[in-house]
Amino acid sequence: MTTGPGGVEIVTDLRARRGRVALVVTVGAFDSLHRGHRRLLGTLVEEARRREALATVITFEPHPDAVLGRGAPLLLCDPLERVARLAAMGVDL
């Protein structure tokens, strides 16, 4: 586990979180934070706070299309910028 931009915790193996605070989770590439992403993340953060849980995003590096052999799309932000943007939205993990 490391701490990324904005103080968000970066975890590469969720098994390390076993037995800790509950998580409210969403999954996506989140290369940009367009209006739909912001709404989804706002709901995620609200629900996590309501449940006294961590707002958690599972995202991918490299992009899933690159892994599946479809060719990676041009990315709008690099991984650290993505983490900073997610942290600014209130994501904890």
Secondary structure, 3 states (H helix, E strand, C coil): CEECHHHCEECCCHHHHCCCCCEEEEECCCCCCCHHHHHHHHHHHHHHHHCCCEEEEECCCCCHHHHCCCCCCCCCCCHHHHHHHHHHCCCCC
